[in-house]
Amino acid sequence: MPNNDDNRPLWRFFDGSVSVSVSMLLAVSLNGCAFCDGLPVLGLLKGLTMQDDGVIIVATLLLFPTTVALYGGFQVFFAAKEAVEKRARERGRREGVQEERERISKALERRGVPLTPEQVKALNGDSE
């Protein structure tokens, strides 16, 4: 599978802009959170959002954790996607090999070509 590094700067821009947007959304959500006052960390962050420029300060504080969480989420998603694609390719390859074995076996039977026991084993997939 080719490794395409041509779109890496575009992907980093997208990833960075999503991280900033999500951290800002979290900061705004904390500002309006009614039940966050009693929670230790969320109460502190909500208190910070109430100050002048507090939402921007909290969004900046949340930027790194948000980036790490999104990056990890994207890594897990693409690793799972690659595993599923690999499994599908392998299953398709096995099915293709089996179909080819059956085709060869039928063609030889039609022509009346006798098969040796080793050839029968090979066509059945026993000698892989």
DSSP file with accessible surface (Angstrom, degrees, kcal/mol):
  #  RESIDUE AA STRUCTURE BP1 BP2  ACC     N-H-->O    O-->H-N    N-H-->O    O-->H-N    TCO  KAPPA ALPHA  PHI   PSI    X-CA   Y-CA   Z-CA
    1    1 A M              0   0  162      0, 0.0     2,-0.0     0, 0.0     0, 0.0   0.000 360.0 360.0 360.0 124.4    0.0    0.0    0.0
    2    2 A P        -     0   0  126      0, 0.0     2,-0.7     0, 0.0     0, 0.0  -0.344 360.0-131.4 -69.8 146.8    1.6    3.3   -1.0
    3    3 A N        -     0   0  128     -2,-0.0     2,-0.9     2,-0.0     0, 0.0  -0.864  19.3-158.6 -99.1 112.5    2.3    5.9    1.6
    4    4 A N        +     0   0   94     -2,-0.7     3,-0.3     1,-0.2     0, 0.0  -0.789  23.5 164.4 -99.3 102.1    1.0    9.2    0.3
    5    5 A D    >   +     0   0   79     -2,-0.9     3,-1.1     1,-0.2    -1,-0.2   0.370  54.6  93.4 -94.5   3.7    2.8   12.1    2.2
    6    6 A D  T 3  S+     0   0  145      1,-0.2     4,-0.2     2,-0.1    -1,-0.2   0.830  88.2  43.8 -66.8 -32.2    1.7   14.7   -0.4
    7    7 A N  T 3> S+     0   0   86     -3,-0.3     4,-2.6     1,-0.2    -1,-0.2   0.305  81.6 106.2 -97.1  11.2   -1.4   15.7    1.6
    8    8 A R  H <> S+     0   0  107     -3,-1.1     4,-2.7     1,-0.2     5,-0.2   0.924  79.3  48.4 -59.9 -46.7    0.3   15.8    5.0
    9    9 A P  H  > S+     0   0   94      0, 0.0     4,-2.1     0, 0.0    -1,-0.2   0.924 113.4  48.4 -61.2 -39.4    0.4   19.6    5.4
   10   10 A L  H  > S+     0   0  122     -4,-0.2     4,-2.5     2,-0.2    -2,-0.2   0.924 111.8  49.4 -64.5 -42.1   -3.3   19.8    4.4
   11   11 A W  H  X S+     0   0   93     -4,-2.6     4,-3.1     1,-0.2     5,-0.2   0.910 110.1  50.7 -63.8 -41.5   -4.1   17.0    7.0
   12   12 A R  H  X S+     0   0  158     -4,-2.7     4,-2.6     2,-0.2    -1,-0.2   0.893 110.0  50.1 -64.5 -37.6   -2.2   18.8    9.7
   13   13 A F  H  X S+     0   0  149     -4,-2.1     4,-2.7    -5,-0.2     5,-0.2   0.943 113.5  45.7 -63.5 -46.0   -4.1   22.0    9.0
   14   14 A F  H  X S+     0   0   94     -4,-2.5     4,-2.4     2,-0.2     5,-0.2   0.937 114.1  48.2 -61.6 -47.5   -7.4   20.2    9.1
   15   15 A D  H  X S+     0   0   21     -4,-3.1     4,-2.2     1,-0.2    -2,-0.2   0.918 113.8  47.4 -61.7 -42.5   -6.4   18.4   12.3
   16   16 A G  H  X S+     0   0   34     -4,-2.6     4,-2.3    -5,-0.2    -1,-0.2   0.916 112.0  48.7 -66.3 -42.0   -5.2   21.6   14.0
   17   17 A S  H  X S+     0   0   43     -4,-2.7     4,-2.4     1,-0.2    -2,-0.2   0.894 111.3  49.9 -69.0 -35.4   -8.3   23.5   13.0
   18   18 A V  H  X S+     0   0   36     -4,-2.4     4,-2.8    -5,-0.2     5,-0.2   0.920 110.0  51.7 -66.5 -40.4  -10.6   20.8   14.3
   19   19 A S  H  X S+     0   0    0     -4,-2.2     4,-2.5    -5,-0.2    -2,-0.2   0.918 111.3  46.6 -62.5 -43.8   -8.6   20.7   17.6
   20   20 A V  H  X S+     0   0   76     -4,-2.3     4,-2.4     2,-0.2     5,-0.2   0.933 113.7  48.9 -64.0 -43.6   -9.0   24.5   18.0
   21   21 A S  H  X S+     0   0   77     -4,-2.4     4,-2.5     1,-0.2    -2,-0.2   0.921 112.9  46.5 -63.6 -43.0  -12.7   24.3   17.2
   22   22 A V  H  X S+     0   0   47     -4,-2.8     4,-2.7     2,-0.2    -1,-0.2   0.915 112.1  49.9 -67.8 -41.7  -13.3   21.5   19.6
   23   23 A S  H  X S+     0   0    3     -4,-2.5     4,-2.2    -5,-0.2    -1,-0.2   0.905 112.2  48.3 -65.1 -36.5  -11.4   23.1   22.4
   24   24 A M  H  X S+     0   0   74     -4,-2.4     4,-2.6     2,-0.2     5,-0.2   0.922 110.6  51.3 -68.1 -39.7  -13.3   26.3   21.9
   25   25 A L  H  X S+     0   0  112     -4,-2.5     4,-2.5     1,-0.2    -2,-0.2   0.919 110.3  49.3 -62.5 -41.8  -16.6   24.4   21.9
   26   26 A L  H  X S+     0   0   77     -4,-2.7     4,-2.5     2,-0.2    -1,-0.2   0.909 110.8  50.2 -63.2 -41.4  -15.6   22.7   25.2
   27   27 A A  H  X S+     0   0    0     -4,-2.2     4,-1.8     2,-0.2    -2,-0.2   0.924 112.2  46.4 -64.6 -42.6  -14.7   26.1   26.7
   28   28 A V  H  X S+     0   0   79     -4,-2.6     4,-1.4     1,-0.2    -1,-0.2   0.905 112.2  51.7 -65.8 -39.1  -18.0   27.7   25.7
   29   29 A S  H  < S+     0   0   66     -4,-2.5     4,-0.4    -5,-0.2    -2,-0.2   0.896 108.3  51.2 -64.4 -39.7  -19.9   24.6   26.9
   30   30 A L  H >< S+     0   0   16     -4,-2.5     3,-0.9     1,-0.2    -1,-0.2   0.870 103.9  59.0 -63.9 -35.7  -18.1   24.8   30.3
   31   31 A N  H 3< S+     0   0   58     -4,-1.8    -1,-0.2     1,-0.2    -2,-0.2   0.872 113.7  37.1 -61.7 -35.2  -19.1   28.5   30.5
   32   32 A G  T 3< S+     0   0   64     -4,-1.4     2,-0.4    -3,-0.2    -1,-0.2   0.367  86.5 124.1 -99.3   6.9  -22.8   27.5   30.3
   33   33 A a    <   -     0   0   19     -3,-0.9     4,-0.2    -4,-0.4     3,-0.2  -0.533  39.1-171.0 -74.4 122.8  -22.6   24.3   32.4
   34   34 A A  S    S+     0   0   88     -2,-0.4     3,-0.4     1,-0.2    -1,-0.2   0.830  82.4  41.2 -84.5 -32.0  -25.0   24.5   35.3
   35   35 A F  S >  S+     0   0  161      1,-0.2     3,-0.5     2,-0.1     4,-0.2   0.375  89.9  88.7-101.0   8.6  -23.8   21.4   37.2
   36   36 A a  G >   +     0   0    4      1,-0.2     3,-1.0    -3,-0.2    -1,-0.2   0.649  66.2  81.9 -80.6 -14.1  -20.1   21.8   36.8
   37   37 A D  G 3  S+     0   0  109     -3,-0.4    -1,-0.2     1,-0.2    -2,-0.1   0.863  91.7  48.3 -62.2 -34.1  -19.6   24.0   39.9
   38   38 A G  G <  S+     0   0   74     -3,-0.5    -1,-0.2     5,-0.1    -2,-0.1   0.625  93.7  89.7 -83.9 -10.6  -19.5   21.0   42.2
   39   39 A L  S <> S-     0   0   74     -3,-1.0     4,-2.1    -4,-0.2     5,-0.3  -0.682  77.3-130.4 -91.4 139.8  -17.0   19.0   40.2
   40   40 A P  H  > S+     0   0  114      0, 0.0     4,-1.5     0, 0.0    -1,-0.1   0.959  97.0  21.1 -57.2 -64.5  -13.3   19.6   41.0
   41   41 A V  H  > S+     0   0  102      2,-0.2     4,-2.5     1,-0.2     5,-0.2   0.930 126.6  49.7 -75.6 -44.2  -11.6   20.2   37.6
   42   42 A L  H  > S+     0   0   67      1,-0.2     4,-2.7     2,-0.2    -1,-0.2   0.870 109.1  53.6 -64.7 -35.2  -14.7   21.3   35.7
   43   43 A G  H  X S+     0   0   15     -4,-2.1     4,-2.4     2,-0.2    -1,-0.2   0.911 109.4  48.5 -63.7 -41.2  -15.6   23.7   38.5
   44   44 A L  H  X S+     0   0  117     -4,-1.5     4,-2.1    -5,-0.3    -2,-0.2   0.939 113.2  46.8 -62.9 -46.3  -12.2   25.3   38.3
   45   45 A L  H  X S+     0   0   21     -4,-2.5     4,-1.9     1,-0.2    -2,-0.2   0.899 111.3  51.7 -64.9 -38.7  -12.4   25.6   34.5
   46   46 A K  H  X S+     0   0   19     -4,-2.7     4,-1.0     1,-0.2    -1,-0.2   0.921 108.3  52.1 -63.5 -41.0  -15.9   27.0   34.7
   47   47 A G  H  < S+     0   0   37     -4,-2.4     3,-0.5     1,-0.2     4,-0.4   0.888 108.2  51.6 -60.3 -38.4  -14.7   29.6   37.2
   48   48 A L  H >< S+     0   0   42     -4,-2.1     3,-1.2     1,-0.2    -1,-0.2   0.868 103.8  57.5 -65.6 -35.7  -11.9   30.6   34.8
   49   49 A T  H 3< S+     0   0    6     -4,-1.9     6,-0.5     1,-0.2     5,-0.3   0.754  97.8  62.8 -68.2 -20.3  -14.4   31.0   31.9
   50   50 A M  T 3< S+     0   0  111     -4,-1.0    -1,-0.2    -3,-0.5    -2,-0.2   0.660  90.5  84.2 -78.5 -15.4  -16.3   33.6   34.0
   51   51 A Q  S X  S-     0   0  116     -3,-1.2     3,-2.1    -4,-0.4     4,-0.3  -0.285 102.1 -70.9 -79.4 170.4  -13.3   35.9   34.1
   52   52 A D  T 3  S-     0   0  150      1,-0.3    -1,-0.2     2,-0.1    -2,-0.1  -0.422 123.3  -0.9 -60.9 132.9  -12.4   38.5   31.3
   53   53 A D  T 3> S+     0   0  120     -2,-0.1     4,-2.0     1,-0.1    -1,-0.3   0.706  94.6 138.4  57.1  22.5  -11.2   36.5   28.3
   54   54 A G  H <>  +     0   0    2     -3,-2.1     4,-2.9    -5,-0.3     5,-0.2   0.856  62.4  56.5 -67.1 -35.0  -11.7   33.4   30.3
   55   55 A V  H  > S+     0   0   32     -6,-0.5     4,-2.6    -4,-0.3    -1,-0.2   0.931 109.5  46.0 -64.4 -41.3  -13.3   31.4   27.5
   56   56 A I  H  > S+     0   0   96      2,-0.2     4,-2.3     1,-0.2    -2,-0.2   0.905 112.9  50.7 -67.5 -38.6  -10.2   32.0   25.4
   57   57 A I  H  X S+     0   0   75     -4,-2.0     4,-2.4     2,-0.2    -2,-0.2   0.946 113.3  44.5 -64.1 -46.1   -7.9   31.1   28.3
   58   58 A V  H  X S+     0   0    0     -4,-2.9     4,-2.4     2,-0.2    -2,-0.2   0.906 111.3  53.7 -66.7 -38.7   -9.8   27.8   29.0
   59   59 A A  H  X S+     0   0    5     -4,-2.6     4,-0.7    -5,-0.2    -1,-0.2   0.913 110.0  48.4 -61.8 -38.7   -9.9   27.0   25.2
   60   60 A T  H >X S+     0   0   95     -4,-2.3     3,-0.6     1,-0.2     4,-0.6   0.907 111.1  50.0 -67.4 -40.8   -6.1   27.4   25.1
   61   61 A L  H 3< S+     0   0   96     -4,-2.4     3,-0.3     1,-0.2    -2,-0.2   0.864 113.8  46.1 -63.3 -35.2   -5.7   25.2   28.2
   62   62 A L  H 3X S+     0   0   28     -4,-2.4     4,-2.3     1,-0.2    -1,-0.2   0.559  90.7  87.1 -84.6  -6.8   -7.9   22.6   26.6
   63   63 A L  H <X S+     0   0   56     -4,-0.7     4,-2.6    -3,-0.6     5,-0.2   0.931  88.6  45.6 -62.9 -47.5   -6.1   22.7   23.2
   64   64 A F  H  X S+     0   0  155     -4,-0.6     4,-2.6    -3,-0.3     5,-0.2   0.961 115.3  45.1 -64.7 -50.1   -3.4   20.2   24.0
   65   65 A P  H  > S+     0   0   71      0, 0.0     4,-2.5     0, 0.0    -1,-0.2   0.904 114.4  50.9 -60.3 -36.2   -5.6   17.6   25.7
   66   66 A T  H  X S+     0   0   11     -4,-2.3     4,-2.9     2,-0.2     5,-0.2   0.928 110.3  48.7 -64.9 -43.6   -8.1   18.0   22.8
   67   67 A T  H  X S+     0   0   44     -4,-2.6     4,-2.9    -5,-0.2     5,-0.2   0.924 112.3  48.4 -62.2 -44.4   -5.4   17.5   20.2
   68   68 A V  H  X S+     0   0   77     -4,-2.6     4,-2.7     2,-0.2     5,-0.2   0.929 113.2  47.5 -62.6 -43.9   -4.1   14.4   21.9
   69   69 A A  H  X S+     0   0   68     -4,-2.5     4,-2.5    -5,-0.2    -2,-0.2   0.929 115.2  44.7 -64.8 -44.2   -7.6   12.9   22.2
   70   70 A L  H  X S+     0   0   43     -4,-2.9     4,-2.9     2,-0.2     5,-0.2   0.918 113.6  50.0 -66.8 -42.1   -8.5   13.7   18.6
   71   71 A Y  H  X S+     0   0  124     -4,-2.9     4,-2.6    -5,-0.2    -2,-0.2   0.939 112.9  47.1 -61.8 -44.5   -5.1   12.4   17.3
   72   72 A G  H  X S+     0   0   31     -4,-2.7     4,-2.5    -5,-0.2    -1,-0.2   0.904 112.2  50.6 -63.4 -40.2   -5.6    9.2   19.4
   73   73 A G  H  X S+     0   0   41     -4,-2.5     4,-2.6    -5,-0.2    -2,-0.2   0.916 111.3  47.4 -63.8 -42.5   -9.1    8.8   18.1
   74   74 A F  H  X S+     0   0   52     -4,-2.9     4,-2.8     2,-0.2     5,-0.3   0.902 111.3  52.0 -65.4 -38.9   -8.0    9.3   14.5
   75   75 A Q  H  X S+     0   0   99     -4,-2.6     4,-2.3    -5,-0.2    -2,-0.2   0.929 111.8  45.7 -61.8 -45.6   -5.2    6.8   15.0
   76   76 A V  H  X S+     0   0  104     -4,-2.5     4,-2.5     2,-0.2     5,-0.2   0.930 113.5  50.1 -64.1 -43.5   -7.6    4.2   16.4
   77   77 A F  H  X S+     0   0  123     -4,-2.6     4,-2.5     1,-0.2    -2,-0.2   0.948 114.4  42.6 -60.6 -49.3  -10.1    4.8   13.6
   78   78 A F  H  X S+     0   0   89     -4,-2.8     4,-2.4     2,-0.2    -1,-0.2   0.847 112.8  53.1 -71.9 -30.5   -7.5    4.4   10.8
   79   79 A A  H  X S+     0   0   63     -4,-2.3     4,-2.3    -5,-0.3    -1,-0.2   0.926 111.9  45.9 -67.0 -41.8   -5.9    1.4   12.5
   80   80 A A  H  X S+     0   0   54     -4,-2.5     4,-2.4     2,-0.2    -2,-0.2   0.914 112.2  51.3 -65.4 -41.5   -9.3   -0.3   12.7
   81   81 A K  H  X S+     0   0   93     -4,-2.5     4,-2.5    -5,-0.2    -2,-0.2   0.928 110.9  48.1 -60.9 -44.6  -10.0    0.7    9.1
   82   82 A E  H  X S+     0   0   70     -4,-2.4     4,-2.6     1,-0.2    -1,-0.2   0.903 110.6  51.5 -64.1 -39.9   -6.7   -0.8    7.9
   83   83 A A  H  X S+     0   0   46     -4,-2.3     4,-2.4     2,-0.2    -2,-0.2   0.918 111.1  47.3 -64.4 -42.0   -7.3   -4.0    9.9
   84   84 A V  H  X S+     0   0   88     -4,-2.4     4,-2.4     2,-0.2    -2,-0.2   0.924 113.3  48.2 -65.5 -43.2  -10.7   -4.4    8.3
   85   85 A E  H  X S+     0   0   60     -4,-2.5     4,-2.5     1,-0.2    -2,-0.2   0.909 111.6  50.0 -64.0 -40.4   -9.4   -3.7    4.8
   86   86 A K  H  X S+     0   0  138     -4,-2.6     4,-2.5     2,-0.2    -1,-0.2   0.918 111.0  48.9 -63.9 -44.1   -6.5   -6.2    5.3
   87   87 A R  H  X S+     0   0  156     -4,-2.4     4,-2.5     1,-0.2    -2,-0.2   0.908 111.9  49.3 -62.2 -41.0   -8.9   -8.9    6.5
   88   88 A A  H  X S+     0   0   42     -4,-2.4     4,-2.5     2,-0.2    -2,-0.2   0.905 111.0  49.7 -66.3 -41.0  -11.1   -8.3    3.5
   89   89 A R  H  X S+     0   0  126     -4,-2.5     4,-2.4     2,-0.2    -2,-0.2   0.922 112.2  48.1 -61.9 -43.5   -8.2   -8.5    1.1
   90   90 A E  H  X S+     0   0   76     -4,-2.5     4,-2.6     2,-0.2    -2,-0.2   0.916 112.0  48.7 -65.2 -41.8   -7.0  -11.7    2.7
   91   91 A R  H  X S+     0   0  123     -4,-2.5     4,-2.6     1,-0.2     5,-0.2   0.923 112.2  49.3 -64.1 -42.2  -10.5  -13.3    2.5
   92   92 A G  H  X S+     0   0   37     -4,-2.5     4,-2.4     2,-0.2    -2,-0.2   0.896 110.6  50.6 -63.5 -38.6  -10.8  -12.2   -1.1
   93   93 A R  H  X S+     0   0  125     -4,-2.4     4,-2.5     2,-0.2    -2,-0.2   0.940 111.2  48.0 -65.0 -44.9   -7.4  -13.7   -1.9
   94   94 A R  H  X S+     0   0  132     -4,-2.6     4,-2.4     1,-0.2    -2,-0.2   0.918 112.9  48.0 -62.2 -43.5   -8.3  -17.0   -0.3
   95   95 A E  H  X S+     0   0  106     -4,-2.6     4,-2.5     1,-0.2    -1,-0.2   0.904 111.8  50.4 -64.3 -39.4  -11.6  -17.1   -2.1
   96   96 A G  H  X S+     0   0   34     -4,-2.4     4,-2.2    -5,-0.2    -2,-0.2   0.904 110.5  49.0 -64.8 -40.7   -9.9  -16.3   -5.4
   97   97 A V  H  X S+     0   0   42     -4,-2.5     4,-2.5     2,-0.2    -2,-0.2   0.929 112.0  48.9 -64.4 -43.6   -7.3  -19.1   -4.8
   98   98 A Q  H  X S+     0   0   78     -4,-2.4     4,-2.4     1,-0.2    -2,-0.2   0.922 111.3  49.3 -64.0 -43.1  -10.1  -21.6   -4.0
   99   99 A E  H  X S+     0   0  129     -4,-2.5     4,-2.4     1,-0.2    -1,-0.2   0.902 111.1  50.1 -62.6 -40.1  -12.0  -20.6   -7.1
  100  100 A E  H  X S+     0   0   87     -4,-2.2     4,-2.6     2,-0.2     5,-0.2   0.905 109.4  51.2 -65.8 -40.2   -8.9  -21.0   -9.3
  101  101 A R  H  X S+     0   0   42     -4,-2.5     4,-2.5     1,-0.2    -2,-0.2   0.924 111.3  47.9 -61.0 -44.7   -8.2  -24.4   -7.8
  102  102 A E  H  X S+     0   0   91     -4,-2.4     4,-2.6     2,-0.2     5,-0.2   0.910 111.2  50.9 -63.8 -40.7  -11.7  -25.5   -8.6
  103  103 A R  H  X S+     0   0  135     -4,-2.4     4,-2.5     2,-0.2    -2,-0.2   0.936 112.2  46.3 -62.8 -44.6  -11.5  -24.2  -12.1
  104  104 A I  H  X S+     0   0   61     -4,-2.6     4,-2.5     2,-0.2     5,-0.2   0.927 112.5  50.5 -64.1 -44.6   -8.2  -26.0  -12.7
  105  105 A S  H  X S+     0   0   31     -4,-2.5     4,-2.2    -5,-0.2    -2,-0.2   0.928 112.5  46.0 -60.7 -45.6   -9.6  -29.2  -11.3
  106  106 A K  H  X S+     0   0  119     -4,-2.6     4,-2.5     2,-0.2    -1,-0.2   0.897 111.6  52.3 -65.7 -39.5  -12.7  -29.1  -13.4
  107  107 A A  H  X S+     0   0   18     -4,-2.5     4,-1.5    -5,-0.2    -1,-0.2   0.912 111.0  46.9 -64.1 -40.5  -10.7  -28.3  -16.6
  108  108 A L  H  X>S+     0   0   47     -4,-2.5     5,-2.4     1,-0.2     4,-0.6   0.888 111.3  51.7 -68.6 -37.7   -8.4  -31.2  -16.0
  109  109 A E  H ><5S+     0   0  137     -4,-2.2     3,-0.8    -5,-0.2    -2,-0.2   0.907 107.4  52.9 -63.8 -42.2  -11.4  -33.5  -15.4
  110  110 A R  H 3<5S+     0   0  191     -4,-2.5    -1,-0.2     1,-0.3    -2,-0.2   0.855 111.8  45.8 -61.4 -35.7  -13.1  -32.4  -18.6
  111  111 A R  H 3<5S-     0   0  202     -4,-1.5    -1,-0.3    -5,-0.2    -2,-0.2   0.531 111.8-121.5 -86.1  -7.0  -10.0  -33.2  -20.5
  112  112 A G  T <<5 +     0   0   59     -3,-0.8    -3,-0.2    -4,-0.6    -2,-0.1   0.788  53.5 159.3  73.6  28.3   -9.5  -36.6  -18.8
  113  113 A V      < -     0   0   68     -5,-2.4    -1,-0.2    -6,-0.1     2,-0.2  -0.738  37.7-131.9 -85.4 120.5   -6.1  -35.8  -17.4
  114  114 A P        -     0   0  114      0, 0.0     2,-0.4     0, 0.0    -5,-0.0  -0.493  18.2-140.7 -73.8 142.1   -5.3  -38.0  -14.5
  115  115 A L        -     0   0   54     -2,-0.2     0, 0.0     4,-0.0     0, 0.0  -0.843   8.5-129.1-103.6 139.9   -4.0  -36.3  -11.4
  116  116 A T     >  -     0   0   61     -2,-0.4     4,-2.3     1,-0.1     3,-0.2  -0.412  32.1-106.6 -75.4 160.9   -1.2  -37.6   -9.2
  117  117 A P  H  > S+     0   0   94      0, 0.0     4,-2.3     0, 0.0     5,-0.2   0.869 122.3  54.7 -58.3 -33.9   -1.9  -37.8   -5.4
  118  118 A E  H  > S+     0   0  136      2,-0.2     4,-2.3     1,-0.2     5,-0.1   0.897 107.9  48.8 -66.4 -38.9    0.5  -34.8   -5.0
  119  119 A Q  H  > S+     0   0   91      2,-0.2     4,-2.6    -3,-0.2    -1,-0.2   0.894 109.9  51.5 -67.5 -39.0   -1.5  -32.7   -7.5
  120  120 A V  H  X S+     0   0   60     -4,-2.3     4,-1.9     2,-0.2    -2,-0.2   0.926 110.5  49.2 -62.4 -43.3   -4.7  -33.6   -5.8
  121  121 A K  H  X>S+     0   0  124     -4,-2.3     5,-2.4     1,-0.2     6,-0.7   0.923 111.6  49.3 -59.5 -44.6   -3.2  -32.5   -2.5
  122  122 A A  H ><5S+     0   0   44     -4,-2.3     3,-0.8     1,-0.2    -2,-0.2   0.915 111.2  48.8 -63.7 -41.5   -2.0  -29.2   -4.0
  123  123 A L  H 3<5S+     0   0   26     -4,-2.6    -1,-0.2     1,-0.2    -2,-0.2   0.817 110.0  52.0 -69.6 -29.2   -5.4  -28.5   -5.6
  124  124 A N  H 3<5S-     0   0   98     -4,-1.9    -1,-0.2    -5,-0.2    -2,-0.2   0.553 115.7-116.7 -81.4  -7.7   -7.1  -29.2   -2.3
  125  125 A G  T X<5S+     0   0   18     -3,-0.8     3,-0.7    -4,-0.6    -3,-0.2   0.650  78.6 125.2  84.4  14.6   -4.8  -26.7   -0.5
  126  126 A D  T 3 < +     0   0  114     -5,-2.4    -4,-0.2     1,-0.2    -5,-0.1   0.709  68.5  52.7 -79.4 -18.6   -3.2  -29.4    1.7
  127  127 A S  T 3         0   0   79     -6,-0.7    -1,-0.2    -9,-0.1    -5,-0.1   0.094 360.0 360.0-107.7  23.4    0.4  -28.6    0.7
  128  128 A E    <         0   0  162     -3,-0.7    -6,-0.0    -6,-0.0    -2,-0.0  -0.286 360.0 360.0 -71.8 360.0    0.6  -24.9    1.2
